[in-house]
Amino acid sequence: MTAPPAETRTDPDGTTTLVWRREYPDPVDDVWAAITDSERLGRWIGTWTGEPRVGGTVAFTMTGEADAGDEIPDPADVRILACEPPRHLVLEFPESGERSWHLDLTVEPLGDGAVLLFAQRLADGLKREDVETGWRWYLDRLEASLHGAPMPDWADYA
């Protein structure tokens, strides 16, 4: 259960975006719930509180960090830039200082299952290999959470 490497896309403005494509036998609605429902998110990455709406923020806590041996960070105010259930979600996630992650998640049908396209713009100062390692681990955790499988060990990725 290892995610394939991300594809690299160069946007017209010169920004580099990493895109992971994951296929699941699960229906679109189930994959959508796994990436948007706080309780389901908590199984693989973290939880949120607040009133989700486009243009608003939710307080997001990355609880999955504990499984990598890190402290659970304080909640971060994640801004919802777009949300079109059950297909498309765009988020701005503050990282440190002025920098933020721009995440774009699209769920598409594939037969009886679904495809998740998970994209992150590579902000200045972020190394591709660091971003890729973390998201490959988290996307493998998402797959494990969908199928009730054991969570992957961070040591196998670091």
N, C-alpha and C positions, 0 to 999 in steps of 0.2 A: 504494500500500500504506500507507494511513493509517488508524489505528484511529479509529472514531467516538468522540465524547466519552463520558465516563462518565455514567451515570444517577446521580442523587442519591437516596439512601434515608435517611429519618430513622427511626432505631430507637426503640422504645418509651421507652428511657431518655434520648432526646434526642440521642444520638450520631449524627453524620452519617457515612454510609458511601458511598463512591464505588464503582460497579459497572460494569465493562466487560464487554460481551458480544461474543465473537469466534466466528465460525463457520469451521470448517475442513473441507476435503474428506477429511481424514485420519481413520483409525479412532480410536476412543476410546483404545485401548492405546498408539497412537503419540503422541497428544497427552499422555497421562499420562506416558509416558517422557520427553517433552521438558520436562516441568515437575518431574520428580522424580529422574531419573537424572543423577548428577553430570557425566558426560561430555557428555550431551545439553544439560544446563543451561549448561555451559561454552561452548557455541556461541553463546549469546545473552545470558546475564546473569552467571553465575558458577558456581563449583564448591563442593562440600561434601566434608568428610571426617568420619569418625566412625561411630558405630553408631546409625542412625536407628531411633527407637521413640517411640511416643506417650508423652509426659511427659519425654522425653529431649531432648538438644540435639545439633546438629551444628555444626561450624565452617564457616561460609559465607563465601566470598570473592567479592565483586562484581567480577569481572574485566572485565565490560562497561564499567565506568567509564573504562577506558583509552581506549576508542573515542570517548568524549566529551571527551577531552583532560585527564581527571583522573588523579590517582595511584590506583593500586590500593590500596584500604584494607586494613588488617589484617583477618584473619578475625573474624567476629562469631558469638557463640553464639546460634544460632537455635533456639528451642524448638518442638517439634512438639506441638501441642495436640490434633490429631485427624488420623487417616490411615485412609482406607477405600479401598484400591486397587480399581479404577482410577478412582475417581469423586470423592473428596473429600479435601482436604488443608487444614489450618488451622495457621498458623504465627504465632509472635510473634517479631518481628525487632527487636532493640534498635537504636535510632537514635543518640540522644545523651542523656547524663544519665539521667534517670528515664523518659524517653519511649521508646515502642516502637511499631512498626507491627504491626497485627493484620491478617493477610492470610488470606483465605478463598477457596480455589480449588475450583471444582466443574466436572467434565467430564461432559457428558451426551451420549448418542447423538443424532444428527440424520441420519436416513436412513443412508447409508453412511459419513457423516462424524461430526463431533463439534462440540459447542459448549463453549467455555470461559467460565465466569462467574468473573471475577477481581474480588474485592472487597477494599477497604482501608478500615478505619475511619479517619476523619480526626481524628487526635489533636490536642489543644490545641496551638496554635502552628504547626500546619502549614497552609499556604495551599493551597486547592483547585487553583489554577492550577499551582503547582509540582509537586504530586503528579500531577496529570493529565498534564502535559507529560512527566514522566519515565516514567510507566507507558505512555503512548501510544507512546513511543519503544521501550521494552522489549518491548511486545506486538507491535510491528511487527518487531522483531528476532526474536522467537519465530517469527512467521510466516515470515520469511526463512530461519530455521534449519530449519524443517519442509520447506521446498521448495528448499533449496540456492540461494536467491537472494542477491544482494548485500545486505549489511547497510545499513540506512538511515543517513544522515548526521545526527549530532546537531545540526549547524548548521541543518538544516531544521525543527527543533523548538524550539530555544532562542529 
